[in-house]
Amino acid sequence: MRVADFTSWKREFPLRYLLVRDVGDEQDWQAVELLARCADAEGLYLPREYSDRTVLVLEGCPADSPLAVTAAGPGGRQLGDLELEVLGRNGDWPPHVFELIGVSVVAVRPTAGAPGLVDLVLGTGLRDDWEYGRPRPPAQPYFEVRSKDRRITAPLTHCGSIGGLYDRYPLPRPVQLIGCEPSRALLDGLAASGGRNDGWGQLVSLDRFGGVLRTENFPLPITEARPSVLGGALLDLTFEDGSPDRPTPDCRRVRELWFEGPPSEPGGWVGFDTPGRDEWLALCRPTLLSASPRGGGEHHLDGRYATDVPGLHLALGEALLGPGMSLGFDLYWLRERLDGDAPRTLVWHDAGTARRSLAPHVVGSDPAHSYFDAVLEVLAERGVTVVLD
């Protein structure tokens, strides 16, 4: 059975979450097993666990690698956002993936005793995308720094050691699912395991009509099960720890707005910070330009709030498609969804806002090539005429 088969709930308060386990196979890869229907969750939404900035030392990078050359050159101090992959020399999989946010070069220095290599000292925001537990380095780690532009496939640099990367992880933070209607599968699992119920499941956030908002990987070890504060035969379940990359409080506010259904008016996202805008963009329905209800012709983009990458993509989606729809969250998907032959002109009002705000967000190794420039290139490549206002 699928998630949509479990969204009925005959109680006086709305159903907001499903706890399920993936049982998909070749016949139905979307099949899930229901563990519990839940009225609410506490402890799921937490502020980012990392401080705003940290310092990483990439030790032993080739001095002639693109990132090292840019960092050591004139105007190379601000590198924008990058991705860091942690691999094992023996082919460990999957890699750990970190997002390096607003990277700034502190110093470039020769690696002691290693001619031709340099240490890159970088100030950066740090966010991981590891959903199945707190990452630990492989026994023999190998690091690659990559551009966020998917057209650039080669790493910008690589090294064998990074100081400061694995010393910032928080202690476990439990999550409570409140008002849970447990399934027989969950109760049997608890009885068989002495209440432990190890493994991983998925926590599905729903809107009022049973539509899926978000699905997140969720660890299943339960530390406490007690009668619910909501009464009846419901349970309140405390789980040992949630995913380390949890949604933020802003994400919760976004989901509360979407709980009543997709937006019918533009601009509902403008008051949120970047994580909140990321969440809003993730909830938008991916749509091909050829399927736009607005068709061809002239479209107007309100650029006043395109101050970060998700804000730019949200403004683009609302201009060309309408509220609640998106052309993707990065350059790759923007290019893929800008299809169709109908001529379109995009009048980009207040374009200077995005140009200034995204100047530090460099695409590739050229510090003068910003995300704003890259978006204009993709639009032109896919036949959209842009008029900057």
RATA-V810629 format. One record per backbone hydrogen bond with DSSP energy under -1.0 kcal/mol. NH is the residue of the N-H (numbers start at 1). CO is the residue of the C=O. If there is no record, write none. Layout:
((NH:CO) (NH:CO))
This chain:
((5:2) (6:3) (11:9) (16:38) (17:38) (18:204) (19:36) (20:202) (21:33) (23:31) (25:28) (31:28) (32:1) (33:21) (35:19) (36:19) (37:181) (38:17) (39:178) (40:178) (42:176) (46:247) (54:124) (56:122) (57:163) (58:120) (59:161) (61:118) (63:116) (65:62) (67:156) (69:65) (70:66) (71:67) (72:68) (76:73) (79:103) (82:100) (83:146) (84:98) (85:144) (86:96) (87:142) (89:140) (91:88) (96:86) (98:84) (99:127) (100:82) (101:125) (103:80) (104:123) (105:77) (106:121) (107:121) (109:119) (111:117) (114:111) (117:114) (118:61) (119:109) (120:58) (121:107) (122:56) (123:104) (124:54) (125:101) (127:99) (129:97) (142:87) (143:159) (144:85) (145:157) (146:83) (152:149) (153:151) (156:145) (157:145) (159:143) (163:57) (175:239) (176:42) (177:237) (178:40) (180:235) (181:37) (183:35) (187:183) (188:184) (189:185) (190:186) (191:187) (192:188) (193:189) (195:190) (201:218) (202:20) (203:216) (204:18) (205:214) (206:16) (207:211) (208:259) (210:207) (213:205) (216:203) (218:201) (220:199) (222:196) (223:238) (224:238) (226:236) (228:234) (231:228) (234:231) (235:180) (236:226) (237:177) (238:224) (239:175) (240:221) (242:173) (252:248) (253:249) (254:250) (255:251) (256:252) (257:253) (258:254) (259:255) (261:258) (270:267) (272:269) (277:273) (278:274) (279:275) (280:276) (281:277) (282:278) (283:279) (285:324) (287:326) (289:337) (291:288) (292:289) (295:292) (297:343) (299:345) (301:347) (303:301) (306:303) (307:305) (312:308) (313:309) (314:310) (315:311) (316:312) (317:313) (318:314) (319:315) (320:316) (321:317) (322:317) (325:322) (326:285) (334:330) (335:331) (336:332) (337:333) (338:334) (339:337) (345:297) (346:385) (347:299) (348:387) (349:301) (353:350) (355:351) (356:352) (357:353) (358:354) (361:358) (362:360) (363:369) (369:366) (371:361) (374:370) (375:371) (376:372) (377:373) (378:374) (379:375) (380:376) (381:377) (382:378) (383:380) (384:379) (385:344) (387:346) (389:348))
